[in-house]
């Protein structure tokens, strides 16, 4: 009779332990899923903001509009990096 009780309580303890472990696993996976969803929502908001920003402020390519001879070196807003890149591009096209 005591063997039956030992087996019964062992099964009960094992069931409780497995249930507790399964519950912890399910809670952890649900928390990870919620965190991933929140992260993806933030990424989508960032992408949407970037699309709206590019609609409102389109990129203006100033390098194709000016020639190398039209550069005014006295201009305080002159982008020297762009001037150098234009010069390199003009050397590539002439070679």
C-alpha positions in Angstrom: 0.0 0.0 0.0 2.8 2.4 0.8 4.4 1.7 -2.6 1.2 2.9 -4.3 1.2 6.1 -2.3 4.9 6.7 -3.1 4.2 6.2 -6.8 1.1 8.4 -6.6 2.9 11.3 -4.9 5.9 10.9 -7.2 3.6 11.2 -10.2 1.9 14.2 -8.6 5.2 15.9 -7.9 6.5 15.1 -11.4 3.3 16.5 -13.0 3.5 19.7 -10.9 7.2 20.2 -11.8 6.5 19.6 -15.6 3.5 22.0 -15.5 5.6 24.7 -13.7 8.4 24.3 -16.2 6.0 24.4 -19.2 4.3 27.5 -17.8 7.7 29.3 -17.4 8.7 28.3 -20.9 5.4 29.6 -22.4 5.6 32.9 -20.5 9.2 33.4 -21.6 8.4 32.7 -25.3 5.3 35.1 -25.0 7.5 37.8 -23.6 10.1 37.3 -26.4 7.3 37.4 -29.0 5.9 40.6 -27.5 9.4 42.2 -27.4 10.0 41.2 -31.0 6.7 42.6 -32.1 7.4 45.9 -30.3 10.8 46.1 -32.0 9.3 45.4 -35.5 6.7 48.1 -34.9 9.4 50.6 -34.0 11.3 49.6 -37.1 8.2 50.1 -39.3 7.6 53.5 -37.7 11.2 54.5 -38.5 10.8 53.3 -42.1 7.6 55.2 -42.5 9.2 58.3 -41.1 12.1 58.0 -43.5 9.7 57.6 -46.5 7.8 60.7 -45.4 11.0 62.6 -44.9 12.2 61.8 -48.4 8.8 62.9 -49.8 9.0 66.2 -48.0 12.7 66.8 -48.6 13.8 65.2 -51.8 17.6 64.7 -52.4 19.1 67.4 -54.6 22.1 66.3 -56.5 24.1 69.4 -56.9 27.2 67.6 -58.4 25.5 67.0 -61.8 24.3 70.6 -62.2 27.6 72.4 -62.1 30.7 72.1 -64.2 34.2 72.2 -62.9 34.8 75.6 -64.5 31.7 77.2 -62.8 33.1 76.7 -59.3 33.6 79.9 -57.2 36.3 79.3 -54.7 35.3 82.4 -52.7 31.9 81.0 -51.9 31.7 80.3 -48.1 29.2 77.5 -48.7 31.5 75.6 -51.1 31.8 71.9 -50.4 35.4 71.1 -51.1 34.8 67.3 -50.9 32.2 67.6 -53.7 34.7 69.7 -55.8 37.4 67.1 -55.4 34.9 64.3 -56.4 33.9 66.3 -59.5 37.5 66.8 -60.5 38.2 63.1 -60.1 35.1 62.2 -62.1 36.1 64.6 -64.8 39.5 63.0 -65.0 38.0 59.6 -65.3 35.7 60.7 -68.2 38.6 62.3 -70.1 40.9 59.3 -69.7 
